[in-house]
Amino acid sequence: MKDLRGFVSWTFVLLWMALIFYLSHQPGDESASLSGGVMEFALGLVNSFMPGINLADVEWVHTFIRKGAHFGAYFILGILVVNAVGRSGLRGRNRIFLAISICVVYAISDEFHQLFIPGRSGQVSDVLIDSLGTCAGIFFFLAIARLSKKSSAKNGAY
């Protein structure tokens, strides 16, 4: 059963990496269109809660959404990878180091890949944002796991 959980965990990692690759492989105009659609949705939400605020012309909103997507995608990747590494038997600092390493190397390869996509570019700043997302996801996962473990011990469950 433990091996099956490890296999499933790594399968989710690979599927998530494939989704990131797919999104990164989109030419610049398609990527801009996708993020533009997300921006319109977000601005619609803002306008419904705060009518009269016009953020449509503010470039930082578009930048925030694009960079937030990087952070969010790698936040999830960090969670998936640290879980899979743990299911593979690694613990402690080695688990954290390996999970961060896998995610950062993937972020670097993703930005390198974008150098060959029309209208896209590889950016060191995106690798940094991806890395921050990775670390946040890993530490979020470990904090939740620790709280869950303490709660289970407190309630007498193991």
Backbone as CSV, one residue per row, in Angstrom:
resi,resn,N_x,N_y,N_z,CA_x,CA_y,CA_z,C_x,C_y,C_z
1,MET,0.825,-1.196,0.000,0.000,0.000,0.000,0.865,1.254,0.000
2,LYS,1.983,1.232,0.752,2.872,2.386,0.815,3.454,2.693,-0.568
3,ASP,3.824,1.647,-1.313,4.385,1.855,-2.643,3.359,2.471,-3.587
4,LEU,2.095,2.055,-3.453,1.039,2.616,-4.294,0.858,4.104,-4.008
5,ARG,0.882,4.479,-2.742,0.756,5.897,-2.382,1.914,6.716,-2.942
6,GLY,3.110,6.153,-2.893,4.274,6.828,-3.463,4.130,6.990,-4.970
7,PHE,3.688,5.939,-5.628,3.481,5.978,-7.073,2.446,7.036,-7.439
8,VAL,1.340,7.046,-6.711,0.278,8.026,-6.976,0.793,9.447,-6.718
9,SER,1.563,9.628,-5.657,2.114,10.952,-5.335,3.019,11.454,-6.449
10,TRP,3.912,10.611,-6.933,4.806,11.012,-8.019,4.036,11.211,-9.327
11,THR,2.960,10.459,-9.520,2.126,10.656,-10.708,1.520,12.055,-10.697
12,PHE,1.032,12.504,-9.541,0.485,13.863,-9.431,1.562,14.915,-9.692
13,VAL,2.787,14.665,-9.214,3.897,15.588,-9.488,4.111,15.707,-10.992
14,LEU,4.195,14.569,-11.669,4.445,14.583,-13.111,3.298,15.223,-13.887
15,LEU,2.071,14.976,-13.473,0.920,15.603,-14.135,0.949,17.118,-13.955
16,TRP,1.295,17.574,-12.754,1.356,19.012,-12.512,2.489,19.643,-13.323
17,MET,3.633,18.955,-13.385,4.741,19.450,-14.201,4.337,19.510,-15.676
18,ALA,3.574,18.521,-16.121,3.104,18.517,-17.509,2.178,19.703,-17.770
19,LEU,1.332,20.038,-16.813,0.448,21.200,-16.967,1.265,22.490,-17.041
20,ILE,2.259,22.627,-16.184,3.136,23.801,-16.224,3.829,23.875,-17.588
21,PHE,4.342,22.743,-18.065,5.006,22.704,-19.371,4.040,23.114,-20.475
22,TYR,2.833,22.590,-20.435,1.824,22.920,-21.441,1.551,24.420,-21.472
23,LEU,1.361,25.006,-20.303,1.087,26.443,-20.224,2.291,27.267,-20.675
24,SER,3.492,26.797,-20.365,4.709,27.503,-20.770,4.968,27.372,-22.265
25,HIS,4.430,26.338,-22.870,4.668,26.082,-24.290,3.762,26.928,-25.180
26,GLN,2.796,27.608,-24.588,1.911,28.463,-25.372,2.692,29.665,-25.888
27,PRO,2.496,30.006,-27.173,3.139,31.229,-27.679,2.701,32.454,-26.878
28,GLY,3.487,33.508,-26.958,3.248,34.710,-26.163,1.857,35.280,-26.301
29,ASP,1.301,35.307,-27.534,-0.029,35.889,-27.708,-1.112,35.044,-27.046
30,GLU,-0.962,33.707,-27.093,-1.940,32.842,-26.423,-1.837,32.980,-24.906
31,SER,-0.617,33.060,-24.403,-0.407,33.224,-22.968,-0.978,34.553,-22.490
32,ALA,-0.747,35.606,-23.276,-1.275,36.926,-22.920,-2.801,36.920,-22.934
33,SER,-3.374,36.198,-23.889,-4.833,36.102,-23.972,-5.397,35.387,-22.741
34,LEU,-4.729,34.297,-22.335,-5.171,33.560,-21.150,-5.096,34.433,-19.905
35,SER,-3.954,35.104,-19.709,-3.827,35.942,-18.513,-4.753,37.150,-18.604
36,GLY,-5.021,37.618,-19.831,-5.981,38.709,-20.002,-7.378,38.291,-19.584
37,GLY,-7.753,37.050,-19.909,-9.052,36.533,-19.490,-9.151,36.409,-17.981
38,VAL,-8.071,35.958,-17.369,-8.042,35.861,-15.906,-8.141,37.256,-15.299
39,MET,-7.457,38.225,-15.919,-7.496,39.593,-15.413,-8.909,40.164,-15.511
40,GLU,-9.572,39.916,-16.617,-10.946,40.412,-16.761,-11.855,39.803,-15.693
41,PHE,-11.685,38.519,-15.417,-12.473,37.856,-14.378,-12.188,38.485,-13.009
42,ALA,-10.900,38.680,-12.712,-10.518,39.264,-11.419,-11.050,40.688,-11.279
43,LEU,-10.934,41.457,-12.352,-11.431,42.829,-12.302,-12.946,42.857,-12.154
44,GLY,-13.640,41.893,-12.766,-15.088,41.790,-12.590,-15.452,41.533,-11.138
45,LEU,-14.672,40.665,-10.474,-14.904,40.401,-9.050,-14.679,41.665,-8.218
46,VAL,-13.576,42.355,-8.501,-13.273,43.578,-7.760,-14.393,44.595,-7.950
47,ASN,-14.831,44.761,-9.201,-15.888,45.731,-9.481,-17.217,45.356,-8.839
48,SER,-17.475,44.059,-8.680,-18.736,43.664,-8.053,-18.719,43.933,-6.546
49,PHE,-17.547,43.868,-5.928,-17.438,44.133,-4.494,-17.146,45.596,-4.193
50,MET,-16.480,46.270,-5.117,-16.122,47.675,-4.920,-16.443,48.454,-6.187
51,PRO,-17.730,48.710,-6.429,-18.109,49.434,-7.646,-17.446,50.808,-7.711
52,GLY,-17.128,51.207,-8.917,-16.529,52.523,-9.104,-15.022,52.520,-9.139
53,ILE,-14.402,51.416,-8.722,-12.941,51.337,-8.785,-12.575,50.798,-10.165
54,ASN,-11.758,51.541,-10.883,-11.358,51.134,-12.221,-9.882,50.763,-12.210
55,LEU,-9.615,49.473,-12.240,-8.243,48.992,-12.255,-7.830,48.472,-13.627
56,ALA,-8.733,48.573,-14.615,-8.480,47.966,-15.923,-7.242,48.539,-16.604
57,ASP,-6.922,49.791,-16.360,-5.792,50.423,-17.028,-4.504,50.352,-16.215
58,VAL,-4.545,49.710,-15.092,-3.375,49.660,-14.225,-2.537,48.429,-14.590
59,GLU,-1.335,48.690,-15.092,-0.457,47.611,-15.568,-0.051,46.656,-14.439
60,TRP,0.062,47.176,-13.214,0.509,46.314,-12.122,-0.485,45.193,-11.847
61,VAL,-1.761,45.396,-12.176,-2.756,44.339,-11.961,-2.431,43.156,-12.868
62,HIS,-2.121,43.446,-14.125,-1.773,42.385,-15.073,-0.492,41.675,-14.630
63,THR,0.500,42.455,-14.212,1.762,41.878,-13.729,1.515,41.027,-12.492
64,PHE,0.697,41.519,-11.576,0.388,40.773,-10.351,-0.264,39.428,-10.680
65,ILE,-1.181,39.428,-11.631,-1.858,38.181,-12.003,-0.868,37.209,-12.639
66,ARG,-0.023,37.691,-13.545,0.944,36.808,-14.203,1.949,36.241,-13.192
67,LYS,2.467,37.085,-12.346,3.462,36.624,-11.363,2.788,35.789,-10.273
68,GLY,1.551,36.133,-9.944,0.798,35.325,-8.981,0.544,33.921,-9.502
69,ALA,0.362,33.808,-10.812,0.183,32.480,-11.415,1.451,31.654,-11.267
70,HIS,2.616,32.292,-11.446,3.883,31.596,-11.234,3.974,31.107,-9.793
71,PHE,3.744,32.024,-8.862,3.841,31.689,-7.442,2.875,30.542,-7.109
72,GLY,1.639,30.662,-7.561,0.622,29.651,-7.251,0.928,28.286,-7.845
73,ALA,1.386,28.261,-9.085,1.699,26.986,-9.730,2.827,26.261,-8.993
74,TYR,3.824,27.014,-8.578,4.960,26.395,-7.883,4.670,26.164,-6.397
75,PHE,3.739,26.900,-5.828,3.255,26.609,-4.473,2.670,25.194,-4.472
76,ILE,1.824,24.925,-5.458,1.208,23.595,-5.570,2.263,22.545,-5.887
77,LEU,3.201,22.863,-6.799,4.262,21.903,-7.116,5.077,21.587,-5.862
78,GLY,5.386,22.590,-5.059,6.139,22.353,-3.829,5.415,21.393,-2.901
79,ILE,4.111,21.578,-2.747,3.306,20.679,-1.912,3.363,19.253,-2.465
80,LEU,3.145,19.130,-3.761,3.127,17.794,-4.373,4.480,17.101,-4.262
81,VAL,5.565,17.849,-4.496,6.897,17.247,-4.472,7.311,16.866,-3.054
82,VAL,7.088,17.743,-2.080,7.498,17.391,-0.708,6.693,16.193,-0.202
83,ASN,5.442,16.094,-0.611,4.638,14.934,-0.242,5.208,13.671,-0.890
84,ALA,5.524,13.744,-2.187,6.043,12.568,-2.898,7.403,12.147,-2.346
85,VAL,8.253,13.118,-2.054,9.569,12.798,-1.487,9.390,12.125,-0.131
86,GLY,8.474,12.625,0.672,8.195,12.010,1.978,7.638,10.602,1.837
87,ARG,6.766,10.404,0.865,6.209,9.061,0.626,7.284,8.094,0.152
88,SER,8.368,8.651,-0.398,9.484,7.820,-0.843,10.435,7.473,0.295
89,GLY,10.164,8.016,1.478,10.924,7.633,2.663,11.917,8.650,3.183
90,LEU,12.114,9.754,2.482,13.063,10.759,2.951,12.407,11.639,4.009
91,ARG,13.155,12.005,5.021,12.630,12.810,6.124,13.566,13.969,6.440
92,GLY,13.086,14.877,7.233,13.891,15.970,7.759,14.391,16.937,6.706
93,ARG,15.593,17.454,6.974,16.189,18.453,6.086,16.439,17.896,4.687
94,ASN,16.791,16.627,4.596,17.037,16.027,3.282,15.777,16.057,2.418
95,ARG,14.653,15.818,3.043,13.367,15.866,2.331,13.111,17.273,1.794
96,ILE,13.329,18.263,2.651,13.100,19.649,2.256,14.075,20.054,1.158
97,PHE,15.359,19.738,1.341,16.381,20.099,0.367,16.089,19.462,-0.994
98,LEU,15.738,18.181,-1.013,15.463,17.502,-2.278,14.219,18.087,-2.948
99,ALA,13.184,18.350,-2.174,11.951,18.914,-2.742,12.211,20.292,-3.348
100,ILE,12.926,21.144,-2.625,13.244,22.471,-3.154,14.105,22.338,-4.408
101,SER,15.089,21.456,-4.366,15.984,21.269,-5.515,15.223,20.835,-6.759
102,ILE,14.338,19.868,-6.613,13.550,19.389,-7.753,12.742,20.535,-8.351
103,CYS,12.079,21.286,-7.502,11.219,22.373,-7.984,12.015,23.504,-8.619
104,VAL,13.134,23.872,-8.025,13.938,24.970,-8.570,14.564,24.553,-9.904
105,VAL,15.068,23.339,-9.986,15.619,22.860,-11.261,14.524,22.840,-12.324
106,TYR,13.320,22.446,-11.940,12.218,22.450,-12.906,11.873,23.881,-13.325
107,ALA,11.889,24.823,-12.380,11.610,26.226,-12.706,12.656,26.769,-13.683
108,ILE,13.916,26.448,-13.445,14.985,26.886,-14.350,14.774,26.278,-15.735
109,SER,14.473,24.986,-15.785,14.267,24.333,-17.084,13.034,24.902,-17.787
110,ASP,12.026,25.284,-17.033,10.814,25.862,-17.596,11.116,27.218,-18.242
111,GLU,11.885,28.046,-17.554,12.249,29.345,-18.117,13.172,29.182,-19.323
112,PHE,14.077,28.220,-19.281,14.943,27.939,-20.429,14.089,27.495,-21.621
113,HIS,13.134,26.635,-21.361,12.215,26.152,-22.401,11.496,27.315,-23.074
114,GLN,11.109,28.316,-22.291,10.371,29.459,-22.835,11.215,30.308,-23.786
115,LEU,12.532,30.190,-23.718,13.393,30.927,-24.643,13.143,30.508,-26.093
116,PHE,12.617,29.311,-26.287,12.411,28.770,-27.624,10.961,28.870,-28.099
117,ILE,10.125,29.532,-27.318,8.706,29.690,-27.652,8.491,31.100,-28.201
118,PRO,7.860,31.215,-29.379,7.643,32.551,-29.960,6.877,33.476,-29.006
119,GLY,7.420,34.676,-28.833,6.765,35.673,-27.991,6.969,35.481,-26.504
120,ARG,7.763,34.497,-26.119,8.030,34.242,-24.693,9.494,34.506,-24.405
121,SER,9.818,34.626,-23.137,11.207,34.801,-22.732,11.414,34.119,-21.395
122,GLY,12.635,33.713,-21.150,12.980,33.154,-19.851,13.472,34.266,-18.958
123,GLN,12.967,34.316,-17.735,13.352,35.406,-16.840,13.816,34.862,-15.498
124,VAL,14.945,35.390,-15.049,15.469,35.005,-13.736,14.466,35.386,-12.651
125,SER,13.793,36.521,-12.817,12.812,36.953,-11.811,11.685,35.924,-11.668
126,ASP,11.313,35.267,-12.770,10.273,34.239,-12.682,10.773,33.016,-11.920
127,VAL,12.044,32.669,-12.106,12.620,31.550,-11.339,12.595,31.887,-9.852
128,LEU,12.888,33.129,-9.508,12.860,33.544,-8.098,11.441,33.474,-7.540
129,ILE,10.469,33.939,-8.313,9.071,33.871,-7.870,8.629,32.413,-7.741
130,ASP,9.008,31.587,-8.720,8.690,30.156,-8.662,9.302,29.521,-7.415
131,SER,10.539,29.895,-7.118,11.237,29.347,-5.949,10.574,29.774,-4.647
132,LEU,10.132,31.028,-4.586,9.401,31.491,-3.401,8.095,30.720,-3.241
133,GLY,7.392,30.516,-4.357,6.158,29.725,-4.321,6.422,28.305,-3.853
134,THR,7.502,27.719,-4.351,7.899,26.368,-3.946,8.129,26.291,-2.441
135,CYS,8.947,27.209,-1.932,9.269,27.199,-0.497,8.023,27.430,0.341
136,ALA,7.173,28.355,-0.090,5.929,28.602,0.649,5.054,27.354,0.667
137,GLY,4.937,26.676,-0.471,4.130,25.457,-0.545,4.679,24.346,0.335
138,ILE,5.998,24.181,0.303,6.631,23.131,1.113,6.421,23.407,2.597
139,PHE,6.677,24.626,3.023,6.542,24.931,4.446,5.082,24.959,4.892
140,PHE,4.180,25.322,3.990,2.749,25.228,4.281,2.374,23.759,4.509
141,PHE,2.805,22.879,3.610,2.517,21.450,3.732,3.071,20.896,5.043
142,LEU,4.323,21.228,5.348,4.948,20.706,6.571,4.272,21.248,7.823
143,ALA,3.840,22.502,7.791,3.132,23.084,8.943,1.795,22.384,9.156
144,ILE,1.056,22.144,8.090,-0.227,21.447,8.195,-0.010,20.019,8.677
145,ALA,1.024,19.361,8.159,1.325,17.982,8.587,1.670,17.944,10.069
146,ARG,2.446,18.913,10.508,2.833,18.967,11.926,1.611,19.222,12.812
147,LEU,0.752,20.154,12.405,-0.470,20.427,13.170,-1.378,19.209,13.204
148,SER,-1.478,18.527,12.088,-2.307,17.327,12.004,-1.774,16.233,12.926
149,LYS,-0.450,16.082,12.932,0.184,15.068,13.778,-0.030,15.380,15.262
150,LYS,0.107,16.664,15.630,-0.111,17.067,17.023,-1.564,16.854,17.422
151,SER,-2.472,17.173,16.514,-3.890,16.995,16.788,-4.234,15.530,16.967
152,SER,-3.656,14.666,16.131,-3.911,13.227,16.227,-3.359,12.670,17.536
153,ALA,-2.169,13.132,17.919,-1.561,12.664,19.166,-2.373,13.134,20.369
154,LYS,-2.885,14.344,20.291,-3.676,14.892,21.367,-4.988,14.112,21.549
155,ASN,-5.551,13.659,20.446,-6.817,12.936,20.479,-6.633,11.426,20.660
156,GLY,-5.413,10.975,20.801,-5.159,9.556,21.032,-5.106,8.717,19.780
157,ALA,-5.217,9.336,18.615,-5.128,8.585,17.356,-3.692,8.620,16.864
158,TYR,-3.337,7.608,16.083,-1.971,7.571,15.557,-1.998,7.511,14.076
